[in-house]
């Protein structure tokens, strides 16, 4: 469960950077309710902005949502708690996930590896957060997620809600997690 909280915290921090301080109140990050903006160095902010762009344009597999949910449930059941903290780059997160004993087998069982797991989870979280920003509140500098990824999320609302529920540690997904 710590792993899922950490993943949600990283996604929440990225969502805050995406939306900016003025729009942070309109973003409902996956897994956390309105996290505080972390204290990051300018280099960490630049890395996170680059990573957000990379993640927003990562090509999601059409069946990724149920596979992520199943993998996260298996990670919870195995009580695997990989290290991680806000401010890590995607490459650092991928490297850490790849080093966690027992995690590789779980990911492989769900058609994932460390890279596809971290990238898919980050892409879904960021894309979903952007879709939850009300029209007109994003601003001109708001990044635009990959259209195919947006379609995957919008065309699979039940699978997305299930993933959100797993990220919220089994709590039923609330309407604030809906993708509009």
Buried (B, 14 or more C-beta within 10 A) or exposed (E): EEBBBBBBBBBBBBBBBBBBEEBBEEBBBBBBEEBEEBEBEEEBEEBBBEBBEBBBBBEBEEEBBBBBBBBBBBBBEEEBBBEBEBBBBBEBBBBBBBEBEEBBEBBEEBBBBBBBBBBBBBBBBBBBBBBBBEEEEBEEEBBEBBEEBBEBBEEBEEBBBBBBBBBBEEEEBEEEBBBE
